Amino acid sequence: MAEALKPINTLVYGLCAGLWDLAGEGSKAIMRQIGRELYERFIKENIDRSSLEKALESARKIMAEQFKVCEDISYTLKGDLVEIKVSRCILAEATKMLMEKNIPSIFCPYANVFVAMLEDVTGSSYDIKSIEKVSERKSLIILEKVA
């Protein structure tokens, strides 16, 4: 990890671990709201709403190309599931520390931002079904339409 990212990863880890210690499963609702806030502040106004695929592509470009918070993001639609692969996340070290402490992966900002975007664009509710590391540099987020 780049030396410059250590402080931000440590800060994110501390905030997430502290929230988990205080709120436990209630952290999920808090993180959903944080995802909504991030989406509305940084992404919403630049989303192409003409189709779900274009909305996903818009969000990918904003996060990966404009803000450069990861190397790349790809997505696949599979019925009620949206699979999102995130490569080289700048918060990978924070995620690793949270996993080592057995804290659920509900703190992923990408997952929560995509949930907010999907709900806004489609009018349906989505949940984080799973988040897993598929390699040292890539994570797979699976979001599920629930209503």
DSSP file with accessible surface (Angstrom, degrees, kcal/mol):
  #  RESIDUE AA STRUCTURE BP1 BP2  ACC     N-H-->O    O-->H-N    N-H-->O    O-->H-N    TCO  KAPPA ALPHA  PHI   PSI    X-CA   Y-CA   Z-CA
    1    1 A M              0   0  105      0, 0.0     5,-0.1     0, 0.0    89,-0.0   0.000 360.0 360.0 360.0 139.4    0.0    0.0    0.0
    2    2 A A    >>  -     0   0   59      1,-0.1     3,-1.6     3,-0.1     4,-0.6  -0.333 360.0-126.2 -60.3 137.5    1.2    3.5   -0.8
    3    3 A E  G >4 S+     0   0  137      1,-0.3     3,-1.1     2,-0.2    -1,-0.1   0.851 108.4  61.4 -55.0 -35.9    2.6    5.2    2.3
    4    4 A A  G 34 S+     0   0   89      1,-0.2     4,-0.5     2,-0.1    -1,-0.3   0.751 100.8  54.3 -65.4 -23.2    0.3    8.1    1.7
    5    5 A L  G <> S+     0   0   49     -3,-1.6     4,-2.5     1,-0.2    -1,-0.2   0.609  84.1  86.0 -88.7 -10.5   -2.8    5.9    2.0
    6    6 A K  H <X S+     0   0   93     -3,-1.1     4,-2.6    -4,-0.6     5,-0.2   0.932  89.0  48.3 -58.0 -47.7   -1.8    4.5    5.5
    7    7 A P  H  > S+     0   0   89      0, 0.0     4,-2.6     0, 0.0    -1,-0.2   0.928 113.3  46.9 -61.6 -41.5   -3.4    7.4    7.5
    8    8 A I  H  > S+     0   0   73     -4,-0.5     4,-2.7     2,-0.2     5,-0.2   0.914 113.7  48.6 -67.4 -39.0   -6.7    7.3    5.5
    9    9 A N  H  X S+     0   0    0     -4,-2.5     4,-2.6     2,-0.2    -1,-0.2   0.912 112.6  48.2 -66.4 -39.9   -6.9    3.5    5.9
   10   10 A T  H  X S+     0   0   85     -4,-2.6     4,-2.7    -5,-0.2    -2,-0.2   0.917 112.6  49.0 -66.5 -40.9   -6.2    3.7    9.6
   11   11 A L  H  X S+     0   0   99     -4,-2.6     4,-2.6    -5,-0.2     5,-0.2   0.946 113.2  45.9 -62.6 -48.7   -8.8    6.4   10.0
   12   12 A V  H  X S+     0   0   35     -4,-2.7     4,-2.6     1,-0.2     5,-0.3   0.928 113.3  50.2 -62.2 -43.7  -11.4    4.4    8.1
   13   13 A Y  H  X S+     0   0   59     -4,-2.6     4,-3.1    -5,-0.2     5,-0.3   0.951 111.4  48.5 -58.2 -49.1  -10.6    1.3   10.0
   14   14 A G  H  X S+     0   0   39     -4,-2.7     4,-2.3     1,-0.2     5,-0.2   0.914 113.0  46.9 -60.2 -43.6  -10.9    3.1   13.3
   15   15 A L  H  X S+     0   0  116     -4,-2.6     4,-2.3     2,-0.2    -1,-0.2   0.934 116.7  43.4 -63.9 -45.6  -14.2    4.7   12.5
   16   16 A C  H  X S+     0   0   12     -4,-2.6     4,-2.7    -5,-0.2    -2,-0.2   0.922 115.3  47.4 -69.1 -43.9  -15.7    1.4   11.2
   17   17 A A  H  X S+     0   0    4     -4,-3.1     4,-2.6    -5,-0.3    -1,-0.2   0.915 113.8  48.7 -64.5 -41.2  -14.4   -0.8   14.0
   18   18 A G  H  X S+     0   0   29     -4,-2.3     4,-2.0    -5,-0.3    -2,-0.2   0.918 111.5  49.2 -64.5 -42.7  -15.6    1.8   16.6
   19   19 A L  H  X>S+     0   0   40     -4,-2.3     4,-3.4    -5,-0.2     5,-0.5   0.933 111.9  49.1 -62.0 -43.6  -19.0    1.9   15.0
   20   20 A W  H  X5S+     0   0   52     -4,-2.7     4,-2.1     1,-0.2    -2,-0.2   0.924 109.8  51.5 -62.1 -42.9  -19.2   -1.9   14.9
   21   21 A D  H  <5S+     0   0  105     -4,-2.6    -1,-0.2    -5,-0.2    -2,-0.2   0.877 119.7  35.9 -62.5 -35.9  -18.2   -2.1   18.6
   22   22 A L  H  <5S+     0   0  159     -4,-2.0    -2,-0.2    -5,-0.2    -1,-0.2   0.881 133.5  20.4 -84.6 -41.2  -20.9    0.5   19.6
   23   23 A A  H ><5S-     0   0   38     -4,-3.4     3,-2.2    -5,-0.2    -3,-0.2   0.567  76.9-174.5-111.7 -12.3  -23.8   -0.4   17.2
   24   24 A G  G ><<S+     0   0   20     -4,-2.1     3,-2.4    -5,-0.5     4,-0.2  -0.214  78.2   1.7  53.0-130.9  -23.1   -4.0   16.0
   25   25 A E  G >  S+     0   0  138      1,-0.3     3,-1.7     2,-0.2     4,-0.4   0.743 123.7  73.6 -61.0 -22.7  -25.7   -5.0   13.4
   26   26 A G  G X> S+     0   0   41     -3,-2.2     4,-1.3     1,-0.3     3,-0.5   0.705  78.1  78.3 -64.0 -16.3  -27.2   -1.5   13.6
   27   27 A S  H <> S+     0   0    0     -3,-2.4     4,-3.0     1,-0.2    -1,-0.3   0.798  80.2  68.6 -60.8 -28.1  -24.1   -0.3   11.7
   28   28 A K  H <> S+     0   0   71     -3,-1.7     4,-2.2    -4,-0.2    -1,-0.2   0.934 100.2  45.6 -60.0 -45.6  -25.8   -1.7    8.6
   29   29 A A  H <> S+     0   0   66     -3,-0.5     4,-1.9    -4,-0.4    -1,-0.2   0.896 113.1  50.7 -65.5 -38.1  -28.4    1.0    8.6
   30   30 A I  H  X S+     0   0   71     -4,-1.3     4,-2.3     1,-0.2    -2,-0.2   0.932 110.4  48.9 -65.1 -43.9  -25.9    3.7    9.4
   31   31 A M  H  X S+     0   0   14     -4,-3.0     4,-2.8     1,-0.2    -2,-0.2   0.869 107.0  55.8 -66.2 -35.4  -23.7    2.6    6.5
   32   32 A R  H  X S+     0   0   41     -4,-2.2     4,-2.1    -5,-0.2    -1,-0.2   0.920 109.4  47.4 -60.6 -41.5  -26.6    2.6    4.1
   33   33 A Q  H  X S+     0   0   82     -4,-1.9     4,-2.5     2,-0.2    -2,-0.2   0.903 110.4  51.2 -67.2 -39.4  -27.2    6.2    5.0
   34   34 A I  H  X S+     0   0   71     -4,-2.3     4,-2.7     2,-0.2     5,-0.2   0.929 109.1  51.7 -62.4 -42.4  -23.6    7.0    4.5
   35   35 A G  H  X S+     0   0    1     -4,-2.8     4,-2.7     1,-0.2    -2,-0.2   0.912 109.8  49.7 -58.8 -42.0  -23.8    5.4    1.1
   36   36 A R  H  X S+     0   0   75     -4,-2.1     4,-2.9     2,-0.2     5,-0.2   0.915 110.7  49.4 -62.1 -45.1  -26.8    7.5    0.3
   37   37 A E  H  X S+     0   0   90     -4,-2.5     4,-2.3     2,-0.2     5,-0.2   0.921 112.7  46.8 -62.1 -44.7  -25.0   10.7    1.4
   38   38 A L  H  X>S+     0   0   61     -4,-2.7     4,-2.5     2,-0.2     5,-0.5   0.925 113.4  49.6 -62.7 -44.2  -21.9    9.9   -0.7
   39   39 A Y  I  X>S+     0   0    3     -4,-2.7     5,-3.0    -5,-0.2     4,-2.2   0.947 114.2  44.0 -59.7 -49.8  -24.1    9.0   -3.7
   40   40 A E  I  <5S+     0   0  102     -4,-2.9     5,-0.3     1,-0.2    -1,-0.2   0.877 118.3  44.0 -66.9 -34.8  -26.1   12.3   -3.5
   41   41 A R  I  <5S+     0   0  181     -4,-2.3    -1,-0.2    -5,-0.2    -2,-0.2   0.880 131.0  15.0 -78.2 -38.2  -23.0   14.4   -2.9
   42   42 A F  I  <5S+     0   0   95     -4,-2.5    -3,-0.2    -5,-0.2    -2,-0.2   0.646 132.4  21.3-115.2 -18.0  -20.6   13.0   -5.5
   43   43 A I  I ><<S+     0   0    6     -4,-2.2     3,-2.2    -5,-0.5     4,-0.2   0.767  93.1  79.8-125.0 -41.3  -22.4   10.9   -8.0
   44   44 A K  G > <S+     0   0   71     -5,-3.0     3,-1.6     1,-0.3    -4,-0.1   0.820  91.6  53.9 -49.5 -46.7  -26.2   11.4   -8.4
   45   45 A E  G 3  S+     0   0  167     -5,-0.3    -1,-0.3     1,-0.3    -2,-0.1   0.691 111.0  47.7 -68.6 -14.7  -26.1   14.5  -10.6
   46   46 A N  G <  S+     0   0   85     -3,-2.2     2,-0.4     2,-0.1    -1,-0.3   0.224  82.7 119.0-109.4  13.8  -23.8   12.8  -13.2
   47   47 A I    <   -     0   0   17     -3,-1.6     2,-0.8    -4,-0.2     8,-0.2  -0.666  60.8-136.4 -85.0 132.6  -25.7    9.5  -13.5
   48   48 A D    >   -     0   0   67      6,-0.5     3,-0.5    -2,-0.4    10,-0.2  -0.795  21.4-174.4 -84.2 109.9  -27.1    8.6  -17.0
   49   49 A R  T 3   +     0   0  110     -2,-0.8    -1,-0.1     1,-0.2     3,-0.1   0.315  54.5 103.6 -91.6   9.4  -30.6    7.3  -16.1
   50   50 A S  T 3  S-     0   0   81      1,-0.1     2,-0.3     2,-0.1    -1,-0.2   0.749  96.9  -5.0 -69.2 -21.3  -31.5    6.1  -19.5
   51   51 A S  S <> S-     0   0   39     -3,-0.5     4,-2.2     1,-0.1     5,-0.2  -0.971  70.2-109.9-160.6 161.7  -30.9    2.5  -18.6
   52   52 A L  H  > S+     0   0   42     -2,-0.3     4,-2.7     1,-0.2     5,-0.2   0.916 119.1  53.0 -61.4 -42.2  -29.6    0.5  -15.6
   53   53 A E  H  > S+     0   0   99      1,-0.2     4,-2.5     2,-0.2    -1,-0.2   0.915 109.8  47.4 -61.2 -41.7  -26.5   -0.4  -17.6
   54   54 A K  H  > S+     0   0  108      2,-0.2     4,-2.4     1,-0.2    -6,-0.5   0.867 110.8  51.9 -70.0 -33.9  -25.8    3.2  -18.4
   55   55 A A  H  X S+     0   0    0     -4,-2.2     4,-2.3     2,-0.2    -2,-0.2   0.937 111.4  47.1 -65.7 -44.5  -26.3    4.2  -14.7
   56   56 A L  H  X S+     0   0    0     -4,-2.7     4,-2.5     1,-0.2    -2,-0.2   0.916 112.7  49.4 -61.8 -42.3  -23.9    1.6  -13.6
   57   57 A E  H  X S+     0   0   55     -4,-2.5     4,-2.5    -5,-0.2    -1,-0.2   0.898 109.1  52.6 -65.5 -39.0  -21.4    2.7  -16.2
   58   58 A S  H  X S+     0   0   20     -4,-2.4     4,-2.3   -10,-0.2    -1,-0.2   0.940 110.9  46.4 -60.4 -47.3  -21.7    6.3  -15.1
   59   59 A A  H  X S+     0   0    1     -4,-2.3     4,-2.6     2,-0.2     5,-0.3   0.905 111.0  53.5 -63.1 -40.2  -21.0    5.4  -11.5
   60   60 A R  H  X>S+     0   0   30     -4,-2.5     4,-3.0     1,-0.2     5,-0.6   0.947 109.9  47.2 -58.9 -48.0  -18.1    3.3  -12.6
   61   61 A K  I  X>S+     0   0  101     -4,-2.5     5,-2.1     1,-0.2     4,-1.6   0.902 112.3  49.7 -62.4 -42.9  -16.5    6.2  -14.5
   62   62 A I  I  <>S+     0   0    8     -4,-2.3     5,-2.9     3,-0.2     6,-0.3   0.954 118.7  37.0 -62.3 -48.6  -17.0    8.6  -11.7
   63   63 A M  I  <5S+     0   0   10     -4,-2.6     6,-2.2     3,-0.2     7,-0.4   0.936 128.8  30.2 -72.3 -45.8  -15.5    6.4   -9.0
   64   64 A A  I  <5S+     0   0    7     -4,-3.0     6,-0.2    -5,-0.3    -3,-0.2   0.901 132.6  25.6 -83.6 -41.4  -12.7    4.8  -11.1
   65   65 A E  I  <<S+     0   0   97     -4,-1.6    -3,-0.2    -5,-0.6    -2,-0.1   0.878 129.3  32.9 -94.5 -41.9  -11.8    7.5  -13.6
   66   66 A Q  I   <S+     0   0  116     -5,-2.1    -3,-0.2    -4,-0.2    -4,-0.2   0.961 134.2  23.0 -81.0 -54.5  -12.8   10.8  -12.0
   67   67 A F  S   <S-     0   0   85     -5,-2.9    -3,-0.2    -6,-0.2    -4,-0.2   0.656  88.0-147.6 -88.3 -18.0  -12.2   10.2   -8.3
   68   68 A K        +     0   0  143     -6,-0.3    -4,-0.2     1,-0.1    -5,-0.1   0.861  44.5 147.5  54.2  42.9   -9.6    7.4   -8.8
   69   69 A V  S    S+     0   0   40     -6,-2.2    21,-2.5     1,-0.1    22,-0.3   0.497  73.0  11.4 -85.5  -2.4  -10.7    5.6   -5.6
   70   70 A C  S    S-     0   0    8     -7,-0.4    18,-0.2    19,-0.2    19,-0.2  -0.953  78.6-112.0-159.4 168.5   -9.9    2.3   -7.3
   71   71 A E  S    S-     0   0  129     16,-2.4     2,-0.3     1,-0.3    17,-0.2   0.913  91.1 -21.0 -73.9 -43.9   -8.2    1.1  -10.5
   72   72 A D  E     -A   87   0A  66     15,-1.2    15,-3.0    -3,-0.1     2,-0.4  -0.990  49.6-151.0-160.5 161.5  -11.3   -0.2  -12.1
   73   73 A I  E     -A   86   0A   0     -2,-0.3     2,-0.3    13,-0.2    13,-0.2  -0.997  15.5-179.2-135.8 134.2  -14.9   -1.4  -11.5
   74   74 A S  E     -A   85   0A  50     11,-2.3    11,-2.7    -2,-0.4     2,-0.3  -0.917   7.4-162.4-128.4 160.6  -16.8   -3.8  -13.7
   75   75 A Y  E     -A   84   0A  57     -2,-0.3     2,-0.4     9,-0.2     9,-0.2  -0.977  10.3-164.3-144.1 154.4  -20.3   -5.1  -13.3
   76   76 A T  E     -A   83   0A  64      7,-2.4     7,-3.0    -2,-0.3     2,-0.5  -0.995  15.6-142.0-138.6 133.7  -22.6   -7.9  -14.4
   77   77 A L  E     +A   82   0A  57     -2,-0.4     2,-0.3     5,-0.2     5,-0.2  -0.853  21.7 173.4 -96.6 128.4  -26.4   -8.1  -14.3
   78   78 A K  E >   -A   81   0A 111      3,-2.8     3,-2.0    -2,-0.5     2,-0.3  -0.734  58.8 -76.4-135.5  82.0  -27.8  -11.5  -13.4
   79   79 A G  T 3  S-     0   0   78     -2,-0.3    -1,-0.2     1,-0.3     0, 0.0  -0.462 117.6  -4.2  65.0-120.9  -31.5  -11.3  -12.9
   80   80 A D  T 3  S+     0   0   95     -2,-0.3    65,-3.1    -3,-0.1     2,-0.4   0.392 123.8  87.1 -83.6   2.9  -32.1   -9.7   -9.4
   81   81 A L  E <   -AB  78 144A  39     -3,-2.0    -3,-2.8    63,-0.2     2,-0.5  -0.822  56.7-163.7-106.9 144.7  -28.4   -9.7   -8.7
   82   82 A V  E     -AB  77 143A   3     61,-2.5    61,-2.8    -2,-0.4     2,-0.5  -0.991  11.2-159.9-122.5 117.5  -25.8   -7.1   -9.6
   83   83 A E  E     -AB  76 142A  33     -7,-3.0    -7,-2.4    -2,-0.5     2,-0.5  -0.881   9.2-173.0-100.2 127.7  -22.2   -8.3   -9.4
   84   84 A I  E     -AB  75 141A   0     57,-3.2    57,-3.4    -2,-0.5     2,-0.5  -0.985   8.9-160.0-125.1 123.7  -19.6   -5.6   -9.1
   85   85 A K  E     -AB  74 140A  81    -11,-2.7   -11,-2.3    -2,-0.5     2,-0.5  -0.915   6.9-164.7-104.4 127.8  -15.9   -6.2   -9.2
   86   86 A V  E     -AB  73 139A   5     53,-2.4    53,-2.4    -2,-0.5     2,-0.4  -0.961   5.5-156.6-114.5 123.7  -13.6   -3.6   -7.7
   87   87 A S  E     -AB  72 138A  16    -15,-3.0   -16,-2.4    -2,-0.5   -15,-1.2  -0.870  66.7  -8.8-105.1 132.9   -9.9   -3.7   -8.5
   88   88 A R  S    S-     0   0  108     49,-3.3    -1,-0.2    -2,-0.4    50,-0.1   0.899  76.4-160.6  52.6  57.5   -7.2   -2.1   -6.4
   89   89 A C    >   -     0   0   23     -3,-0.3     3,-1.5   -19,-0.2   -19,-0.2  -0.381  20.2-134.5 -64.5 138.7   -9.4   -0.2   -3.9
   90   90 A I  T 3  S+     0   0   55    -21,-2.5     3,-0.3     1,-0.3    -1,-0.1   0.675 106.9  53.4 -71.0 -13.8   -7.6    2.6   -2.1
   91   91 A L  T 3> S+     0   0   23    -22,-0.3     4,-2.3     1,-0.2    -1,-0.3   0.141  71.9 115.6-103.6  20.0   -9.2    1.3    1.2
   92   92 A A  H <> S+     0   0   37     -3,-1.5     4,-2.5     1,-0.2    -1,-0.2   0.870  74.6  52.4 -58.9 -37.8   -8.0   -2.3    0.8
   93   93 A E  H  > S+     0   0   62     -3,-0.3     4,-2.4     2,-0.2    -1,-0.2   0.911 108.7  49.5 -67.7 -40.5   -5.9   -2.1    3.9
   94   94 A A  H  > S+     0   0    1      2,-0.2     4,-2.3     1,-0.2    -2,-0.2   0.931 111.5  50.1 -62.2 -42.8   -8.8   -0.9    6.0
   95   95 A T  H  X S+     0   0   45     -4,-2.3     4,-2.6     1,-0.2    -2,-0.2   0.920 109.4  51.3 -60.7 -44.2  -10.9   -3.7    4.6
   96   96 A K  H  X S+     0   0   85     -4,-2.5     4,-2.3     1,-0.2    -1,-0.2   0.928 110.3  48.4 -60.1 -44.9   -8.2   -6.2    5.5
   97   97 A M  H  X S+     0   0   40     -4,-2.4     4,-1.1     1,-0.2    -1,-0.2   0.898 111.5  50.2 -64.8 -38.9   -7.9   -5.0    9.1
   98   98 A L  H  <>S+     0   0   12     -4,-2.3     5,-2.4     1,-0.2     3,-0.4   0.921 110.6  49.5 -64.7 -42.4  -11.7   -5.1    9.5
   99   99 A M  H ><5S+     0   0   91     -4,-2.6     3,-1.8     1,-0.2    -2,-0.2   0.890 106.5  55.9 -63.8 -38.9  -11.8   -8.7    8.2
  100  100 A E  H 3<5S+     0   0  129     -4,-2.3    -1,-0.2     1,-0.3    -2,-0.2   0.795 107.5  49.5 -63.8 -27.4   -9.0   -9.7   10.5
  101  101 A K  T 3<5S-     0   0   87     -4,-1.1    -1,-0.3    -3,-0.4    -2,-0.2   0.313 118.2-116.1 -91.3   6.5  -11.1   -8.4   13.4
  102  102 A N  T < 5 +     0   0  145     -3,-1.8    -3,-0.2     1,-0.2    -2,-0.1   0.834  61.4 154.1  60.8  36.3  -14.1  -10.5   12.0
  103  103 A I      < -     0   0    8     -5,-2.4    -1,-0.2    -6,-0.1    -2,-0.1  -0.829  49.9-108.1 -93.6 127.9  -16.2   -7.4   11.3
  104  104 A P    >   -     0   0   49      0, 0.0     3,-0.6     0, 0.0     2,-0.3  -0.145  26.5-112.7 -55.6 154.8  -18.7   -8.0    8.5
  105  105 A S  G >  S+     0   0   47      1,-0.2     3,-1.2    26,-0.2    25,-0.0   0.084  83.0 115.4 -81.9  28.6  -18.0   -6.3    5.2
  106  106 A I  G 3   +     0   0   21     -2,-0.3    -1,-0.2     1,-0.2     6,-0.1   0.607  62.1  74.0 -71.6  -8.8  -21.0   -3.9    5.5
  107  107 A F  G <   +     0   0   13     -3,-0.6    -1,-0.2    -4,-0.1    -2,-0.1   0.401  61.6 125.5 -88.5   4.8  -18.6   -1.0    5.6
  108  108 A C    <>  -     0   0   21     -3,-1.2     4,-2.0     1,-0.2     5,-0.2  -0.479  48.4-158.0 -67.0 115.8  -17.7   -1.1    1.9
  109  109 A P  H  > S+     0   0   36      0, 0.0     4,-2.5     0, 0.0     5,-0.2   0.874  90.3  55.7 -65.3 -34.7  -18.3    2.4    0.5
  110  110 A Y  H  > S+     0   0   11      2,-0.2     4,-2.8     1,-0.2     5,-0.2   0.946 108.0  48.2 -61.2 -48.1  -18.7    1.1   -3.0
  111  111 A A  H  > S+     0   0    0      1,-0.2     4,-2.4     2,-0.2    -1,-0.2   0.936 114.5  45.3 -58.3 -46.5  -21.4   -1.4   -2.1
  112  112 A N  H  X S+     0   0    3     -4,-2.0     4,-2.1     2,-0.2    -1,-0.2   0.872 113.1  49.5 -70.5 -34.0  -23.3    1.2   -0.2
  113  113 A V  H  X S+     0   0    7     -4,-2.5     4,-2.6     2,-0.2    -1,-0.2   0.932 112.2  48.4 -68.2 -43.5  -23.0    3.8   -2.9
  114  114 A F  H  X S+     0   0    0     -4,-2.8     4,-3.1    -5,-0.2     5,-0.2   0.887 108.9  53.6 -65.3 -36.9  -24.1    1.3   -5.5
  115  115 A V  H  X S+     0   0    4     -4,-2.4     4,-2.6    -5,-0.2     5,-0.2   0.958 111.1  46.4 -59.6 -47.7  -27.1    0.3   -3.3
  116  116 A A  H  X S+     0   0    6     -4,-2.1     4,-2.3     2,-0.2    -2,-0.2   0.916 114.3  47.6 -60.9 -43.3  -28.1    4.0   -3.1
  117  117 A M  H  X S+     0   0    0     -4,-2.6     4,-2.9     2,-0.2     5,-0.3   0.943 112.2  48.5 -64.6 -46.5  -27.7    4.4   -6.9
  118  118 A L  H  X S+     0   0    0     -4,-3.1     4,-2.7     1,-0.2     6,-0.5   0.913 112.9  48.1 -60.7 -43.0  -29.6    1.3   -7.8
  119  119 A E  H  X S+     0   0   33     -4,-2.6     4,-1.8    -5,-0.2    -1,-0.2   0.906 114.4  46.5 -65.4 -39.1  -32.5    2.3   -5.4
  120  120 A D  H  < S+     0   0   60     -4,-2.3    -2,-0.2    -5,-0.2    -1,-0.2   0.934 118.4  40.0 -67.8 -45.6  -32.6    5.8   -6.9
  121  121 A V  H  < S+     0   0   34     -4,-2.9    -2,-0.2    -5,-0.2    -3,-0.2   0.891 128.2  29.0 -74.3 -39.0  -32.5    4.7  -10.5
  122  122 A T  H  < S-     0   0   49     -4,-2.7    -3,-0.2    -5,-0.3    -2,-0.2   0.691  90.6-132.4 -97.4 -23.2  -34.8    1.7  -10.3
  123  123 A G  S  < S+     0   0   69     -4,-1.8     2,-0.2    -5,-0.4    -4,-0.2   0.501  71.5 114.0  79.4   2.8  -37.2    2.6   -7.4
  124  124 A S  S    S-     0   0   22     -6,-0.5    -1,-0.3     1,-0.0     2,-0.3  -0.657  70.6-109.7-101.8 161.6  -36.6   -0.9   -6.0
  125  125 A S        -     0   0   54     22,-0.9    21,-3.0    -2,-0.2    22,-1.1  -0.699  32.6-168.6 -90.8 144.8  -34.8   -1.9   -2.8
  126  126 A Y  E     -C  145   0A  10     -2,-0.3     2,-0.3    19,-0.3    19,-0.2  -0.958   5.0-163.5-131.3 149.6  -31.4   -3.6   -2.8
  127  127 A D  E     -C  144   0A  53     17,-2.4    17,-3.0    -2,-0.3     2,-0.8  -0.926  32.6-105.3-126.3 156.5  -29.4   -5.3   -0.1
  128  128 A I  E     -C  143   0A  27     -2,-0.3    15,-0.2    15,-0.2     3,-0.1  -0.728  34.8-178.6 -78.9 113.3  -25.8   -6.3    0.1
  129  129 A K  E     -     0   0A 117     13,-2.6     2,-0.3    -2,-0.8    14,-0.2   0.898  61.9 -24.6 -80.2 -45.1  -25.8  -10.1   -0.4
  130  130 A S  E     -C  142   0A  34     12,-1.7    12,-3.1    -3,-0.1     2,-0.4  -0.986  44.2-158.0-163.0 157.9  -22.1  -10.6   -0.1
  131  131 A I  E     +C  141   0A  30     -2,-0.3     2,-0.3    10,-0.2    10,-0.2  -0.971  27.2 166.5-139.4 123.9  -18.7   -9.0   -0.4
  132  132 A E  E     -C  140   0A  98      8,-2.4     8,-3.3    -2,-0.4     2,-0.6  -0.982  39.0-116.4-140.6 152.8  -15.7  -11.2   -0.9
  133  133 A K  E     -C  139   0A  74     -2,-0.3     6,-0.3     6,-0.2     3,-0.1  -0.772  25.9-179.3 -85.3 122.9  -12.1  -10.9   -1.8
  134  134 A V  E    S-     0   0A  68      4,-2.2     2,-0.3    -2,-0.6     5,-0.2   0.623  70.2  -7.4 -99.6 -15.8  -11.5  -12.9   -5.1
  135  135 A S  E >  S-C  138   0A  60      3,-1.7     3,-0.7     1,-0.0    -1,-0.3  -0.939  86.9 -82.6-161.0 178.3   -7.8  -12.1   -5.3
  136  136 A E  T 3  S+     0   0  143     -2,-0.3     3,-0.0     1,-0.2    -1,-0.0   0.825 129.6  27.5 -59.6 -28.3   -5.2   -9.9   -3.5
  137  137 A R  T 3  S+     0   0  160    -49,-0.1   -49,-3.3     1,-0.1     2,-0.4   0.307 113.5  66.5-118.9   6.8   -6.3   -6.9   -5.6
  138  138 A K  E <   -BC  87 135A  72     -3,-0.7    -4,-2.2   -51,-0.2    -3,-1.7  -0.994  52.2-168.6-138.4 138.0   -9.9   -7.6   -6.5
  139  139 A S  E     -BC  86 133A  29    -53,-2.4   -53,-2.4    -2,-0.4     2,-0.5  -0.915  13.7-143.2-120.5 150.9  -13.2   -7.8   -4.5
  140  140 A L  E     -BC  85 132A  19     -8,-3.3    -8,-2.4    -2,-0.3     2,-0.5  -0.963  12.9-168.1-116.1 122.6  -16.6   -9.0   -5.6
  141  141 A I  E     -BC  84 131A   1    -57,-3.4   -57,-3.2    -2,-0.5     2,-0.5  -0.932   2.9-164.0-107.8 129.2  -19.7   -7.3   -4.4
  142  142 A I  E     -BC  83 130A  21    -12,-3.1   -13,-2.6    -2,-0.5   -12,-1.7  -0.971   5.8-171.6-118.1 119.8  -23.1   -8.9   -4.9
  143  143 A L  E     -BC  82 128A   0    -61,-2.8   -61,-2.5    -2,-0.5     2,-0.4  -0.878   7.6-153.9-108.5 143.2  -26.2   -6.8   -4.5
  144  144 A E  E     -BC  81 127A  67    -17,-3.0   -17,-2.4    -2,-0.4     2,-0.4  -0.961  15.7-128.1-124.8 131.4  -29.6   -8.3   -4.6
  145  145 A K  E     + C   0 126A  76    -65,-3.1   -19,-0.3    -2,-0.4   -65,-0.1  -0.597  29.1 175.6 -71.7 127.9  -32.9   -6.7   -5.5
  146  146 A V              0   0   71    -21,-3.0   -20,-0.2    -2,-0.4    -1,-0.1   0.551 360.0 360.0-115.4 -12.2  -35.4   -7.3   -2.6
  147  147 A A              0   0   83    -22,-1.1   -22,-0.9     0, 0.0    -1,-0.3  -0.993 360.0 360.0-159.8 360.0  -38.5   -5.4   -3.6
